[in-house]
């Protein structure tokens, strides 16, 4: 049990360092890290659904989720296009 807690704490610390680094590096690294996080969270979600017997389309769901993140983030990079959404 302690080993799991230690593993999660180290993983969280590494993620925190990566996020802070991305903040200092600029918009694009920050965007890419959270795009990766979004897709991985969706992967875990679909895997959990499969574990309880619900068959879901992983790839289309992850692609649509990633594209949704890209489109919603586009307004942050180009605010003048936010009106079009």
TORLUM-443819 format. One line per 4 residues: their letters; for each residue x, y, z of N, C-alpha, C, O, CB. Coordinates in Angstrom, 2 decimals, always signed. Glycine has a CB too. Layout:
residues N
A) X Y Z X Y Z X Y Z X Y Z X Y Z; ...
//
This chain:
residues 85
XXXX) +0.83 -1.19 +0.00 +0.00 +0.00 +0.00 +0.87 +1.26 +0.00 +0.61 +2.20 -0.75 -0.94 +0.00 +1.21; +1.89 +1.28 +0.82 +2.78 +2.43 +0.87 +3.50 +2.60 -0.47 +3.75 +3.72 -0.92 +3.81 +2.27 +2.01; +3.81 +1.48 -1.09 +4.50 +1.54 -2.39 +3.61 +2.21 -3.43 +4.10 +3.00 -4.24 +4.90 +0.12 -2.86; +2.31 +1.91 -3.42 +1.38 +2.54 -4.36 +1.29 +4.04 -4.10 +1.28 +4.84 -5.04 -0.01 +1.90 -4.27
XXXX) +1.21 +4.42 -2.83 +1.13 +5.84 -2.47 +2.40 +6.56 -2.91 +2.33 +7.66 -3.46 +0.90 +6.01 -0.96; +3.54 +5.95 -2.67 +4.81 +6.55 -3.06 +4.90 +6.69 -4.59 +5.36 +7.71 -5.09 +5.99 +5.70 -2.54; +4.46 +5.66 -5.31 +4.48 +5.71 -6.77 +3.59 +6.83 -7.28 +3.98 +7.58 -8.18 +4.02 +4.37 -7.37; +2.39 +6.96 -6.72 +1.47 +8.03 -7.14 +2.02 +9.41 -6.79 +1.87 +10.36 -7.56 +0.09 +7.84 -6.49
XXXX) +2.66 +9.52 -5.63 +3.23 +10.81 -5.22 +4.35 +11.22 -6.17 +4.44 +12.38 -6.56 +3.74 +10.74 -3.77; +5.21 +10.27 -6.52 +6.31 +10.58 -7.44 +5.76 +10.95 -8.81 +6.24 +11.88 -9.45 +7.28 +9.39 -7.56; +4.75 +10.21 -9.28 +4.14 +10.52 -10.57 +3.51 +11.91 -10.56 +3.63 +12.66 -11.53 +3.08 +9.47 -10.94; +2.83 +12.24 -9.47 +2.23 +13.57 -9.34 +3.26 +14.67 -9.33 +3.05 +15.73 -9.93 +1.40 +13.64 -8.09
XXXX) +4.37 +14.44 -8.67 +5.45 +15.43 -8.62 +6.06 +15.64 -10.00 +6.33 +16.77 -10.40 +6.54 +14.99 -7.63; +6.27 +14.55 -10.72 +6.80 +14.65 -12.09 +5.82 +15.43 -12.98 +6.23 +16.29 -13.75 +7.08 +13.25 -12.68; +4.53 +15.11 -12.87 +3.52 +15.81 -13.66 +3.50 +17.30 -13.31 +3.40 +18.15 -14.20 +2.13 +15.20 -13.44; +3.60 +17.61 -12.03 +3.63 +19.01 -11.60 +4.82 +19.75 -12.19 +4.68 +20.89 -12.65 +3.67 +19.09 -10.06
XXXX) +5.98 +19.13 -12.19 +7.18 +19.75 -12.76 +7.00 +19.97 -14.26 +7.38 +21.02 -14.78 +8.43 +18.88 -12.49; +6.43 +18.98 -14.95 +6.21 +19.11 -16.40 +5.22 +20.25 -16.69 +5.45 +21.03 -17.62 +5.67 +17.78 -16.99; +4.14 +20.35 -15.91 +3.15 +21.40 -16.14 +3.75 +22.78 -15.86 +3.55 +23.71 -16.64 +1.91 +21.18 -15.25; +4.48 +22.91 -14.79 +5.11 +24.20 -14.49 +6.12 +24.56 -15.57 +6.21 +25.72 -15.98 +5.80 +24.17 -13.11
XXXX) +6.88 +23.57 -16.04 +7.82 +23.82 -17.14 +7.09 +24.27 -18.40 +7.55 +25.17 -19.10 +8.64 +22.57 -17.42; +5.95 +23.64 -18.69 +5.18 +24.01 -19.87 +4.63 +25.43 -19.76 +4.55 +26.16 -20.75 +4.03 +23.01 -20.09; +4.25 +25.82 -18.56 +3.75 +27.18 -18.36 +4.85 +28.18 -18.69 +4.60 +29.19 -19.35 +3.26 +27.39 -16.89; +6.06 +27.90 -18.25 +7.17 +28.82 -18.51 +7.65 +28.77 -19.97 +8.18 +29.75 -20.48 +8.32 +28.52 -17.59
XXXX) +7.47 +27.62 -20.63 +7.92 +27.51 -22.02 +6.97 +28.17 -23.01 +7.38 +28.49 -24.13 +8.08 +26.05 -22.38; +5.71 +28.37 -22.63 +4.80 +29.08 -23.52 +3.52 +28.31 -23.82 +3.24 +27.25 -23.25 +5.49 +29.40 -24.81; +2.76 +28.88 -24.74 +1.43 +28.36 -25.04 +1.45 +26.99 -25.72 +0.66 +26.11 -25.37 +0.70 +29.33 -25.92; +2.34 +26.80 -26.67 +2.34 +25.56 -27.45 +2.70 +24.35 -26.59 +1.97 +23.35 -26.65 +3.33 +25.68 -28.62
XXXX) +3.78 +24.37 -25.79 +4.04 +23.21 -24.94 +2.91 +22.94 -23.95 +2.56 +21.79 -23.69 +5.35 +23.42 -24.18; +2.33 +24.00 -23.40 +1.20 +23.85 -22.47 +0.02 +23.19 -23.18 -0.60 +22.28 -22.64 +0.78 +25.23 -21.90; -0.28 +23.65 -24.38 -1.36 +23.08 -25.18 -1.11 +21.61 -25.47 -2.01 +20.78 -25.33 -1.52 +23.86 -26.50; +0.11 +21.26 -25.87 +0.43 +19.88 -26.22 +0.37 +18.95 -25.02 -0.09 +17.81 -25.14 +1.82 +19.81 -26.84
XXXX) +0.82 +19.41 -23.87 +0.76 +18.57 -22.67 -0.69 +18.28 -22.31 -1.03 +17.14 -21.99 +1.49 +19.25 -21.49; -1.54 +19.29 -22.35 -2.92 +19.05 -21.96 -3.71 +18.34 -23.05 -4.72 +17.70 -22.75 -3.59 +20.36 -21.62; -3.29 +18.43 -24.28 -3.88 +17.59 -25.33 -3.56 +16.12 -25.03 -4.43 +15.26 -25.12 -3.36 +17.99 -26.75; -2.31 +15.86 -24.67 -1.90 +14.51 -24.30 -2.69 +14.02 -23.08 -3.16 +12.88 -23.06 -0.40 +14.46 -24.01
XXXX) -2.83 +14.87 -22.06 -3.58 +14.50 -20.86 -5.03 +14.21 -21.20 -5.61 +13.25 -20.68 -3.49 +15.62 -19.80; -5.63 +15.03 -22.06 -7.01 +14.82 -22.47 -7.20 +13.47 -23.14 -8.11 +12.72 -22.80 -7.46 +15.93 -23.41; -6.34 +13.16 -24.08 -6.45 +11.89 -24.81 -6.20 +10.71 -23.87 -6.88 +9.69 -23.98 -5.47 +11.86 -26.00; -5.23 +10.82 -22.97 -4.96 +9.73 -22.05 -6.10 +9.53 -21.05 -6.42 +8.39 -20.69 -3.65 +9.99 -21.30
XXXX) -6.72 +10.60 -20.61 -7.88 +10.48 -19.72 -9.03 +9.79 -20.44 -9.72 +8.95 -19.86 -8.34 +11.86 -19.20; -9.24 +10.12 -21.68 -10.27 +9.45 -22.46 -9.95 +7.97 -22.64 -10.84 +7.13 -22.59 -10.44 +10.13 -23.81; -8.68 +7.66 -22.87 -8.26 +6.27 -23.00 -8.59 +5.49 -21.72 -9.12 +4.38 -21.78 -6.75 +6.19 -23.30; -8.27 +6.07 -20.57 -8.56 +5.42 -19.29 -10.07 +5.27 -19.08 -10.53 +4.26 -18.56 -7.94 +6.22 -18.12
XXXX) -10.83 +6.29 -19.48 -12.28 +6.23 -19.36 -12.85 +5.09 -20.18 -13.68 +4.32 -19.68 -12.91 +7.56 -19.79; -12.43 +4.97 -21.43 -12.95 +3.91 -22.29 -12.47 +2.53 -21.82 -13.18 +1.54 -21.96 -12.50 +4.14 -23.75; -11.28 +2.47 -21.26 -10.80 +1.20 -20.72 -11.63 +0.78 -19.50 -11.94 -0.40 -19.33 -9.31 +1.31 -20.33; -12.01 +1.75 -18.66 -12.86 +1.45 -17.51 -14.23 +0.99 -17.97 -14.81 +0.08 -17.37 -12.99 +2.69 -16.61
XXXX) -14.76 +1.60 -19.03 -16.04 +1.15 -19.57 -15.95 -0.29 -20.06 -16.85 -1.09 -19.80 -16.50 +2.07 -20.72; -14.88 -0.61 -20.75 -14.69 -1.98 -21.24 -14.57 -2.98 -20.09 -15.02 -4.12 -20.20 -13.44 -2.06 -22.13; -13.98 -2.55 -18.98 -13.82 -3.44 -17.83 -15.15 -3.80 -17.18 -15.28 -4.87 -16.58 -12.91 -2.80 -16.79; -16.14 -2.93 -17.30 -17.45 -3.25 -16.72 -18.42 -3.79 -17.76 -19.60 -3.99 -17.48 -18.06 -2.01 -16.06
XXXX) -17.92 -4.04 -18.96 -18.72 -4.71 -19.98 -19.41 -3.81 -20.98 -20.20 -4.28 -21.79 -19.74 -5.51 -19.32; -19.12 -2.54 -20.95 -19.69 -1.62 -21.93 -18.69 -1.44 -23.06 -17.60 -0.92 -22.87 -20.04 -0.24 -21.27; -19.08 -1.89 -24.25 -18.17 -1.77 -25.39 -18.33 -0.38 -26.01 -19.40 -0.02 -26.49 -18.45 -2.88 -26.45; -17.27 +0.36 -25.99 -17.27 +1.71 -26.53 -16.22 +1.81 -27.63 -15.24 +1.07 -27.63 -17.01 +2.76 -25.41
XXXX) -16.43 +2.72 -28.52 -15.47 +2.96 -29.61 -14.37 +3.87 -29.08 -14.55 +5.09 -28.98 -16.18 +3.59 -30.86; -13.22 +3.29 -28.74 -12.12 +4.06 -28.16 -11.56 +5.10 -29.11 -11.49 +6.29 -28.78 -11.02 +3.13 -27.72; -11.17 +4.66 -30.28 -10.45 +5.55 -31.20 -11.33 +6.73 -31.63 -10.87 +7.87 -31.54 -9.99 +4.77 -32.44; -12.57 +6.51 -32.09 -13.38 +7.68 -32.45 -13.62 +8.62 -31.27 -13.61 +9.84 -31.42 -14.72 +7.24 -33.02
XXXX) -13.84 +8.04 -30.09 -14.06 +8.88 -28.91 -12.84 +9.70 -28.56 -12.96 +10.88 -28.20 -14.44 +8.02 -27.74; -11.66 +9.09 -28.64 -10.43 +9.81 -28.32 -10.14 +10.88 -29.37 -9.68 +11.97 -29.03 -9.26 +8.85 -28.21; -10.41 +10.58 -30.65 -10.18 +11.56 -31.71 -11.13 +12.74 -31.56 -10.72 +13.89 -31.66 -10.35 +10.91 -33.10; -12.41 +12.44 -31.30 -13.39 +13.53 -31.15 -13.07 +14.36 -29.91 -13.17 +15.59 -29.94 -14.83 +12.95 -31.04
XXXX) -12.67 +13.70 -28.82 -12.28 +14.44 -27.61 -11.07 +15.32 -27.85 -11.03 +16.47 -27.40 -12.00 +13.47 -26.48; -10.07 +14.78 -28.55 -8.87 +15.57 -28.86 -9.19 +16.75 -29.77 -8.69 +17.85 -29.56 -7.82 +14.69 -29.51; -10.03 +16.50 -30.77 -10.42 +17.60 -31.66 -11.23 +18.66 -30.94 -11.08 +19.86 -31.21 -11.22 +17.05 -32.84; -12.08 +18.23 -30.02 -12.85 +19.20 -29.22 -11.91 +20.08 -28.41 -12.10 +21.29 -28.33 -13.85 +18.47 -28.28
XXXX) -10.90 +19.47 -27.81 -9.92 +20.24 -27.05 -9.18 +21.23 -27.95 -8.96 +22.38 -27.58 -8.92 +19.30 -26.35; -8.80 +20.77 -29.13 -8.09 +21.64 -30.07 -8.96 +22.83 -30.46 -8.50 +23.97 -30.46 -7.67 +20.85 -31.33; -10.21 +22.56 -30.80 -11.11 +23.65 -31.24 -11.36 +24.62 -30.09 -11.36 +25.84 -30.30 -12.45 +23.07 -31.74; -11.59 +24.10 -28.89 -11.84 +25.00 -27.76 -10.59 +25.79 -27.38 -10.70 +26.94 -26.95 -12.34 +24.19 -26.56
XXXX) -9.43 +25.20 -27.54 -8.18 +25.91 -27.23 -7.83 +26.93 -28.30 -7.10 +27.89 -28.04 -7.03 +24.92 -27.09; -8.35 +26.75 -29.49 -8.05 +27.67 -30.58 -8.48 +29.09 -30.23 -7.83 +30.05 -30.64 -8.74 +27.22 -31.87; -9.56 +29.22 -29.48 -10.03 +30.54 -29.05 -9.03 +31.23 -28.15 -8.96 +32.46 -28.12 -11.35 +30.42 -28.36; -8.26 +30.45 -27.39 -7.25 +31.04 -26.50 -6.06 +31.58 -27.30 -5.47 +32.59 -26.94 -6.77 +30.01 -25.47
XXXX) -5.73 +30.88 -28.39 -4.60 +31.30 -29.21 -4.98 +32.44 -30.15 -4.17 +33.32 -30.42 -4.06 +30.14 -30.01; -6.21 +32.42 -30.64 -6.68 +33.42 -31.59 -8.03 +33.95 -31.12 -9.06 +33.54 -31.66 -6.78 +32.82 -33.03; -8.07 +34.86 -30.13 -9.34 +35.31 -29.57 -10.29 +35.93 -30.59 -11.51 +35.90 -30.39 -9.07 +36.31 -28.49; -9.77 +36.48 -31.68 -10.67 +37.10 -32.65 -11.55 +36.06 -33.33 -12.60 +36.40 -33.86 -9.88 +37.88 -33.68
XXXX) -11.13 +34.78 -33.34 -11.94 +33.72 -33.93 -12.91 +33.09 -32.95 -13.73 +32.25 -33.33 -11.05 +32.67 -34.50; -12.82 +33.48 -31.67 -13.68 +32.92 -30.64 -15.15 +33.25 -30.93 -16.05 +32.49 -30.56 -13.28 +33.45 -29.25; -15.39 +34.36 -31.57 -16.76 +34.78 -31.88 -17.40 +33.78 -32.84 -18.62 +33.62 -32.82 -16.78 +36.19 -32.49; -16.63 +33.13 -33.67 -17.17 +32.20 -34.66 -17.65 +30.90 -34.03 -18.42 +30.17 -34.66 -16.13 +31.91 -35.72
X) -17.22 +30.59 -32.81 -17.59 +29.31 -32.19 -18.94 +29.38 -31.55 -19.40 +28.39 -30.98 -16.58 +28.90 -31.16
//
